[in-house]
Amino acid sequence: MWRKLAIAASLLMVASPAPAASIDDYRAALTHDPRDVDARAALIDRLIWSGQYDEADRTIDVGLTLSPGSAPLLARRAQLLHFRGDTASGRPYLKRAEALAPHDLDIRTLGDRMWLGEARMRMRRDVFPAGWPSDVTTWELWVLQRVGRAMLGVRTEQSKRPVTPYGDGTYNAFYAASLAYALGVGWTLGVEGGFGQPARAVPNALGRAFLYFPIHGPLDGYAAYTYMTFPSGVSVHLINPAIGLQITDALRIDARYWLANTATEGSRKVVHSIGSYAILRVRPRFAIDALYVYGSQLDRLVPAAFQLGEIRSHIFAGGFDWRVVRELGIKPQYQFEIRRNPNADVIRIHSGELAVYVRW
C-alpha cells in the first residue's frame, strides 16, 4: 500500500510556488498587459495552489485565446486536467507543449508523471537466519491502466513459503483486481478484491475499499478498510488511516497506523502497528525513500493459528526509484527486520527486492 500512496501523492500534489507577488499583483499585471504569459502562468500556479481550480481554468481559457501557441499555458491546462484525474484529456495539450518547448525541464517532468498505463514486475528475497524457516522468494506482477477518470488494475503474487518454522514449504498464488475513480482534485475512491489459490500462506479471499482525500494545502489523507480470510478459519479486519505532508517540492513524509482485529475459532485479538515513510526527489527522475514500521505482522510463519498477530517487528527499509527514461524505471530496495515471536525468540531477517516498470 505504500507504493499506492506514493503514486497518488505524485499525481495529486502540486508544488507550492515560490514566495513572490500575490494573486492580486498578478491580476493587476494582466489588467495592464493581458498577453503577459509569464504573469498569467504564475497566477495560474497560485490559483491551483490555493485550490481555486475553476478560476485557474478560466484564466487558462483566456490565455490560450490570446496566445494559442503558448507552451507554459498548454502545459498548465494539461497539469490541471491531470490533477482532476482526466490525464487522457490532458495528454494532447502536453504533447503540444513539449513540441513547442522540448528543452523545458518543468514540462518534461510533468510529462513523466502523466502516464496512462504501467506494468511492473517485482522480485523479493527474504533471508532468514540459520535454523529458522527456509528463505522466501516472492514474485509480483501488476498492471494499471487509466480509462477516463478511472484507474483499472490487476495484480498477482506468486511465492514459495514455509507454513511452519520447521519446513513444509508450500507454493502460494494470489490474484486481485482493483478499480479507482478520481472524484475531483485530490479525491480518489477505490475498491479491490482478490483470492488465493493455492493459499496456505496468503489470504484465500480479500476485499478492500480505500479513499485518498485532501485535508488542507500540502496536507492530504488516506483511509482503507480490508477484510481477509485464511484457509485455517482465521479472519482479519484491517483499518489503515494515513496522513501525508508535502514539505517542499522535493520532500514528502507520511505517517500511518494499522488496527487489525484477528478472529479465530473461539478467540479474538486486536493488534496495532505504526509506521512512517519519506521520499526525497533528488532529481526529476531520481528519488530516494525510507520506511519504518513497528507492530504486529500478520505473518503465517507461526506454529499455530491462534498466535496470528502476536509477532512484533521493527522494520527498516530504504531504496531508490530511478526513471532511466520516461518509459522505463527501476526500483531496488533493502529491508531489515527485527522480529520477536510469542516465545520471545528474536530473529533478524534481511530482504532485498528489485522492481522494474514500464509506462505508456
N, C-alpha and C positions, 0 to 999 in steps of 0.2 A: 504493500500500500504506500510505502514511502515514495516509490517511483511515481505513482499516480499523483500524489500531492505535488511532487516537484514539477511534473509535466504541467499540471493545472496552473501552478504558480507562474511558470514561464509563459503560459498563454494568456493569463487574465490580469497580470500586473503590468502597469505602465510605469516607467521610471519617472521619479519626481524631477521636474525641470529645475535647473539651477536657479538660485535666487537672482532675480533681475527685475525688470519692470513688471508692474501688476497687470491684471486683466484690463483694468480701466485705461492704463497707459497705452497698451497695445490697441485698444479700441479707438483711442484718440488718434494714434498714429495712422490707423486705417481710415479714419474720417478725413484726415489730411491727404492721404495717398492710398486709395483703395487697392492699387496694384502693387503695393509693397508686400512681396511674397514672404520675405523673412519675418516681417511683423505678423503677418497672418499665420504663418506656421507656428510661431512662438505663442500666439494667442490660442491656437487650437490645442497645443500641448498643455497649456494651463487650464483650458476648459475641460479637457479629458481628465487631468489630474484632480480637478475639483469635482468631478462627477457630473458635469454639465454636458452630457453626451449629445442631446438633441441640439443644443446651441452650437456644439462643435460641428455637427453635421451641417447645419445651416451655414456656418462660416466657411466650411469646405465647399459647399454648393456655390456660394457667391464667388469664392476664389477661383474655382475651376471655370466658371462662366467668364471671368475676366482673363484668366490665364490657363487655358485648357491644356497647355503643354508643360505645366509646372511639375517637375519631379517631386519636390517636397510635398505639394498638396495631394498629388496622386498617391504618394506613399502614406500620407495620413488618412486618406479615405480607405486604403487597404488595411491600415492598422485598426481603424475604428470598426470596420466590418469584422475583422479578426477578433477583437475584444468582445463584440456582440455574439460571437460564436458562428458567424457566417463566413468562414475562411474561404470557401469556394468562390463566393461572390467577390471577395477581395483580391483574389489572385490575378485577374486581368488588370486591375489598377496597379498591382505590384509589378507585373511584367512590364507595363508601360514605363513605370518609374525607373526600373532597372535599365531599360533600354536607353532612357534619356540621361541617366546618371550612373553608368556602370561601375564607377570607382567610389561611389558614396558608401562609406562604411556603415552608416546607420541604416540605409536602405538594404544593403546586403545582409545585415544582421536581422532585420525584420523578415527578409526572405527566408532565412534559415529557420525561423520559427513558424512560418506559415506553411506547414506541410499538411497534406491531405490524408496520407496514409503512412503507416510504419509497420515493418516486420522486424522482430527482434528474437535472436537466439541467445540463450544464456546457459553456460555450463558452470556448475558449482561442485566443489570437492570439500567435504568436511573430514578432517583428520583427527581421530580420537587417540588418546594415549594408549600405550601397550596394556593389554589386559582388559580393555573395555570393548564395546561393540565395534565391529569392523567399520572401516571408513565408508562414508555415504557419498555417492555421486548422483547429482540431480541435473536433468536437462529440462529446460523450459523453452517453449516457443509461443509467441503471441503475435497477433496481427490486429492492427487498429485501422479503421477507415472512417473518414468523415463523409457524411451524406447530408448536405444542408447544415442544419444546426445539430444534427445527431452525430454521435460517435459510436460506431459498432465495433465490437471486439470479440475475439475468440482466443483462447489460450489453452495450453496443455502442459502438464508436468509429468515427467517420467523419471522414476527413481528406483534404486535398489537400496533398501533399508533393513537393518536388523529389527525384528519385532521385540526381542528381549535383549538385555545386556550381554547375553551369552550365545548369541548366534541366531539361528532360524531366519536367515536372510530371506527377504521376500521382495518381489517386484511389485511396484505400485504405479498406477497411472491415474491422472486426474484431468478432467476436461471441463471447461467453463465457457460461457458466452455472456457478454455484457452489452448494455445499451445505456448511453448517457445522452442527455439533451441540454443544450445551452438555453436557459430560460431568459437570460439577459446578461449584461456585463457583470462578470464575477459569479453568476448563479448557474450551477450545473447540477442536475438531478440525474441519478443513475441507479440501475439495478444490475445484479449479476446472479447467475445460477450455474451450478456445476455438480458433477458427480464423479466418484472414483470407481474404477473398475479395471483391475482388481484394487482393493482398497483396504488393506490391513493396517497400513501406517499413514493413510491420508483419509480425509472425510469421505464417506460414501455418498453424502449429499451436502450441499452448501447453498444457502441463499443470502444475498446481501443487498441492502439499499444504502445509498450514500448521497451526500449533498455537499457541494462546495458553495460558499456564500461570502460576500464581502461584509466587513464589520464597519470599518471607518478608515479612510485614507489608505495607508500601506498595510493595514491590518485586515486579515481575512481568516476564515474558519473552514473547518471540515468536520463532518459527523457521519458515522456509519453504524449500522446495526447488522450483525452477521449471525446466522443460525447454522450450526453444523451438527451432523450426526455421524457416529462412527460405528463400524460393524459390531463392536463389542457391546453396543447398547448405550454408550456414552453420548450425551448431547451437550452442546455448548451454546450459550447465548453470549455474544460478544458485543459490547458497546465501545466505540472508539471515537472520541472527540479529539480535535486538534486545533491549534491556533498558529497562524504564521505571520511573520513580520518582515516586510521588505525594508531593511535598514537603509541600504543605499542602492544605487543602480545595480551594483555587482553582488551585494551580500544579502542573503535571506536566511532566517532561522525559523524553526518550527518547534513547538512543544506538543507532546502527545500523551494521551492517557488511555489505558485499556481497562475495562471492567469485564471480567469473564465469570459467568455463572455456569459451572460444570455440574451435570447431574448424571449419576449412575444409579443402578438399581438399589434403592433404599438409602441413598445419601446425596447430599448436595453441598457444594462448596463455592464460595465467592472469592475470587483472587484479583489482584490489582497489579498493573505494570505502568511504568512511566518511561518516557524517552524524549530525546531531543535530536534535532537534525539541523545541519548548517550546510549551505552551499555558497561558494565564492566563485564568481565568474571572473577568472584572471584575464581572459581574452574572449572576444565574442564567440569563438568556437572551442574554448577550453575552460573547464570548470573543475574545481576540486570540492569534495564533500566529506563530511564526517557524521557519524551516527553513534549515539549511546542509548542503550535501553537497559533498564533493570526491572526484574519482576519475574512472574511465573511464565514458563514456557509450556505451551500446550503441545508437549512432545510425547510421541509414542514409545520412546526408548525407556520405558519403565516396566517393572516386573508385574504390575497388577493395575487394572483399570481404575481402582479406587484412588490410586496415587496420582492420577492425572491432575495437573495443576499445582502439584506440590513441589515441583522442581523450581529453583530460583537461580537466576543467572544475571551476571553482568556481561553486557555485550558491547564491544568497541569495534567500530568499522571505519574504514577510510578508503577513498579511491578517487578516480578522476574520470571525467567524461570528455573525450576528445572527438570533435567532429572533424574528421580528416578532410572531407569535402562536404558540401551541403547534403549529398545523398547518402553518405556513409559515416558511421561513427563507431567508436569502441568505448567500452566502459569496464575497466578492471576494478576489482575491489578486494581488500584483505579484511578479514574479520577475526577477532579474538574473543572467545567466550570463556568465562569462568563460571562453571555450573556446579551447583550443590544439590544433591538429591535428598530424599527424606531420611536416609541413613547417615547424613552428614558427610558423605563422601564428596570430595571436591575434585573435579577434573577440569582440564584446560583443553579447549578444542580450537584448532586453527582451521580457518576456512579461506579458500581462495575462489574467486569466480571471475569469469570473463563474459561480457555481453557484447555482441556485435549487432548493429541495427542498420537498416536501410530505410530511407524515407523518400516519398514521392509527392 
